[in-house]
């Protein structure tokens, strides 16, 4: 049987999680009351399931966030098409990610919530599902789960691997612990050169990873409803429109100010705001109304009227609709220190890209877009309004959008390599 070297920190963590069962169950009940857990599926968080394991080979994918979940869909669909005898288990940790990904999974895929990281829940989960291969995305590491996957000799791959400079500085204080956790993976598909450098510093052998870019490059365009597109198009008529996507607290004020200035140069200009956290929709609307904007709310089923200046799309899973309708998009989380969001989503749908200075989550991608004149960086409200006015010109928007699309369309090879690696590890584990 395999052994795994540990550290004092990991040992203490495991002991705490073993003895904190009652507290953790209390926290789960609190999260249910707060709407952060699905009350009908809470047993999944304890490693239990009402669904039987399907017969045959089972590949398990885990994604932490909505964006990561959607980046896996194209990979799973292609696997399902080429290998219809395969079965897929997809785990996420949030209600919102489950709501977004479940409608897009093929029939031979099962969604479950990731178990809490107690030894008992982890054991129950792995003993029930017995996956033949585990595939994790980005850098959400649960120590007890990773340890048990390793000890049960389940091959494990980390795709979209990324360690930011901020994460590196934090993990450097616990180098031995992270080195142990990274040693549980068989192989890494790495997003950028900075992550490769950090993996080496944490003791990962250079023959265990390769630089591929992010799977999000090869992901299919975000889904949308044709019925909704037709209905919204009728409401907009021929008005100029721009989108502020995945915005965070502190950005809407800047965006609204830029919109006010740009509206003086573009008659009838409409702004769509899609907050990263939809529950903030009412709060944003209240602020805008106090500042004399005429506002509509998607969650209230408001229509976009001729007098509507700003429409808040505070719903989940509709970003593909708004990117399709908007020739120009500001990608949020970049005017405040969040690190930015995925620019390939608007690029794949022909929307010209504006962004702020804080894009370290996708630094390498934004650099490529900048080099190809496929995105424009703005630093403040004045720069946003000035560039928005320029890019609203159809020719300028089309030129910028096409350059971004060309960069994004080069990403199919990332998915191809992931498929190849999955096949190799299934053969090894057979």
N, C-alpha and C positions, 0 to 999 in steps of 0.2 A: 504493500500500500504506500502511496505517496506521502511525503512529509513536507511541511512548509515552515520555513524559518519565520519566526515572529519577532516582534519588538515589545518592549514593556508597554508602550502606548496601545498597541493593538490588543495585547493581553488584557489590559485594564478595560478597554472598550468592550471586548467580548464578555468580560465578567459583568460589567455594568448592564449590558443588554440582556444578559441571562437573568439577572436579578431584578430588573426593572419592569417585569411583565405587567404588573398591576398598573403602574404609572402609565405605561405605553397604551394599555387598553383604555385607560381613562382619557388619554389624549385623543385616541381614535374616536371615542364617543363625543368628545368636545368638537372634533373636526366634523363629525356627522351633523351636529346641531348647527355648525357654522356654514354648512353646505359645501364643505371642502372634501367630503367623502361621499360615496354612493351608499346609502343605507341598505339597499337591497343586495349589495355585493361586498359588504364589509368583511365577510369571512375570507375573501381572497387576500386581504391584507394580512391575515393570519396564516396564509399558506394553504388554505382549504379551498376547494372548488366544488361546484355542483355539476360540472361538466366532466365527462369521462375523457381520458386521454385517447386520442384517435389511434387506430392501429397503423403500424408502419413507421417510417422515419419521421422524426419531428425536429425541426429547426426552430430555435428560440431566438427572437429578436427583442432587445430591450432598448427603449428610448426614453430619455428623461422629460423632454419638452414637446410642445406641439410641433415646432419646427423640425426637430429630429424625427418625430413620428412620421411626418409627411415625407421626409427625405427617404424613408425606408419603403414607402408604398411602391414606388416604381421597381425597386429591387425585388420585393416580394412578388409583385405581379409577373415580372419576367421569369423568376424562378418557377412560379406556379404554372406558367404557360409552357415552359420547356420541360418541366418535371412534374406533371400533374399528379404523380403518386406521392409527392412530398406533402407533409403537413406543416403548418406554421403556428407557432405560439408567439403572440406579440404582447409585451408587457409595457405599461406606462405607469406613472405615479400620480397623475392628476386627473380629475374628472373632465377638465376641459380638453386634455389631449385625447382621452378616450372618446369623447363626443365627436371630435374632429376626425380621428383616424378610422373608427369602426365602419362608417358607411363606405369606405374606399378599399377595404380589405377583400381579397377573393374568398370564395366559399370555403376553401380548405384552410382558412386562417382563423384562429381563436384569439380573442382579446381577453387578457386578465390584468388585474392590478398587481404590481410588483409587491411581494410580501415585505412587511417591515423587517428590519435587519436583526431580529432576535434569532438565536440558534434554533429554537423550536419551530418558528414560522418558516425559516429557510429550509430546514430539514423536511418539513411537511410538504413544502412546495416542490422541492427537487425529487422527493420520493414519489410524489403523485405524477409529475409530468415526465421525469426521466428523459430530458432532451438529448439528442444525439450531437448537437452542436449549439453553442451559445454565441451570439453576436451582440456586442454592446456598442453604443455610439457615444462619441465624444468622451466626457470624463466624469461621469457620475459613478463613483466607486463605493460600493457597500461591502465593508470588510468581511463580515460573516458569510455573506452570499458568495463573494469571490473565493473565499477560502474553501467553502464546501464544494463549489463547482470544480475547483482544482483537485481536491481530495477524491472526488468521485470520478476523476479522470475524464471529464467532459471537455472536449476541445473548445477553446474560447478565443475569439478574434475581437479586437477593438478597431472599429472603422470610424472614419471622421475624427481620428485621434487629434486632440488639440490641447496644448498646455499654454495658457497665456502667461505673459510676464508676471502679472499679478498673482496667478496661481502658483507659478514657480517660486516666487519669493516666499509665499506662505508654506508650500510643501517642503521647501528647503530646510525649514526648521524641524521637519519630521521625516528626514530623508530615508532613514532605515525603514519606516513604516510604508512609505510610498514605494520604495524599492521592492518590498515584499509583495505589495498588491500588484504592481506591474509584472512581477515574475509569474503571476497566475495566468497571464495571457500567452497564447501560442504565437500570435502574430499581430502586427499593427499596420493599418493603412493610415498614413499621416497626412494632415492637411497642409502643413507648411514647414519650412526649413527650421524655424525657431523651435517648433515642437520636436523635431528630430534631434536638435542640439540638447534640449532638456532631457529627452529620453536617454541619451547617452550619459548625461550627468547622473541620472538615476539608475544607472547600471544595466540598461537594456542593451543587449548585444546588437550590433549593426545588422546582423543577418536575420533579425526578427522584425524588421520594419522596412517600409518603403514609402517614398513620397508620391502620393497620387493626387492630392487635392481633396476637396470635400465631395461627398456623395450628393450633396445638394446641387452640385453642378449638373449632374446627370438626372436629376429628378424631373418627373413630368410636370407640366404647367399646373398651377393650382386649379382645382376644380371650380365649377360655377354652375348656376342654374340658368339655362337659356330662357326660361319663362321669366325669371327675375330680371335678366338683362334686358329683355324686350320691354318689360313694364317700366323699369327705371329709365331706359332710353326715351320712352314716351314722355316721362315727367321732366327730363332734362331738356328735351327738344334739341335746340342747336346751341345751347349755352356753352361757353368755354368752361372747362372743368379741370381741377387738379386735386391730387390726393395727398393726404398726410397719413402714412401707414405706420402702424405699430408704435404710436406715440406714447411717451411716458410723462409723468408729472413734471412740470417745469418747461415742457416743450409747447404745449398748446397756446400759452400766452404769446410766445414768440411767433408761432405760426399764424395766429389770429391777427397779430399786428402786421405781419407781412402781407396777409390776405387783404387787409384793409387798404394798404398802400397800393398793392397790385390792382385792386378793383377800380382804382381811379384811371388806370391805363387800359383796362380790359372790361368793357361794359358787360354786366350780367355775370361776372365770374362767380363760379360755384366752387366751394371747398368741401371735400369729403374728409372727415377725420375718422380714422379707425384706431381707437385706443388699444394698446397692447393688452390691457386688462379691461374687458367690456364693462365690468361693474363700475367703472369710473365715468360712464357715459352721462349720468344725471348730474354729477358734480361738474363735469366740463360744460354741460349745457347751461347750468346755473351761472357759471362764471361768464360765459359768452353773452347770455341775456342781460346780465348786469352791465355789460360793456356795449349794450345797444346793438347786438347782432341778432338777426332773425334766424332762429335755429330750429331744425327738425331732428327727431330722434328715431332711429330705426327700431329700437326696442319697443317704442310706443306705437309702431305702425304708422308713423307720420309720413305723409307724402312729401315729395320735393316739389314745392310750389314755386311759382315764378318769383315770389318775393323772398324765398329761402336763400340766405347767404351762406350758411354753413350747415351741413348735414352730418350728424354723428352716427356712424354705423357701428353701434355698440352691440354687435352680435358676433357669434363664433362661426368660423368656417366660411366666411363670405369674402375674404380678401381677394380671391381670384376674380370675383365679380367686379370689384372696384378697380383692380389693376387693369382689367380689360376695358373699362369705361373711361379711364383717366389717361390722357396722353402724357401727363407729367406727374411724377410721384416723388414726394419727399419721404425717405426711409428713416423712420424714427429710431429712438434710442441712441442718437448720434449728436444731438445738441446738448444732452446731459450725459454724465459719465456712466453710461450703461454699457457701451461697447458696440452699439449698432446691431442691425438685424440683416437678414439674408438679402443681398441685392439681386440675386439671380431670380427671385420671384417676379419682380417687375420687369427685369430684363427679358425673361422668357415670354412675357406677354406684351412686349412692344411699348412699354411705358418708359419715358425718359427719366433718369434718376438724379435727384438732388440728395445730398446728405451732409451731416455736420462733421465736426473734427473727431469725434469719439467713435472710431470704427475698429477698435483693436480686436474685437471678436472675429472680424472678417478682413483683417488688415491686408493680407496678401491678395485677396480677391479685389478689394477696392483699389489697391495699387495697380493691378492689371487693368481694371476699368478706367482708371485715370490715364494710364499710358496709352490706352486705345481711344481716348476722348469719349468714353462711354458713360461718364458720370461727372457731376460738378459738385465740388465741395464748397459749402458756405459756412461761415463762422458766426453769423449773427442775423438779427432781423432785417437789417438794411440789405445785406448781401442776399438774403433769401428772396426779398421782394424784387430786387434788381434783376437777379438771374431768372426768377420766375417769369417776369415780364418778357425777357428775351426768349426763353425756351417755349413759352406759350405759342410763339409763331410756329405754325405747322411744319415748315421746312426745318427749323432748328430742332424741334422735338423729334421729328422723324430721323434726322441725322444722328442725334444723340442716342435714340432708342436702337437704331440699327447697329451702331458700334457696340452697345452693351449686349445686344442679342448675339452678335458674332462671338464675343468673349464667352457668354454663357453656353453657346451651342457646342463648345469644344469639350464639354464635360461628360459625354457619353462613355468615354474610355474609363472613367472612374467606376461606373456601374459594372462595366465589362470585367474589370480587374477584380472587383468584389465577388462577382459571380464565379470567376475562375478560382479564387481563393477558397470560396465555400466548397466547391467541388473537390479541391485538393484535401481539405481538412475532413470532409466526410469520408473520403477514401482512406485517409490515415486512421480515422476512428472506427472504420468498419471491421 
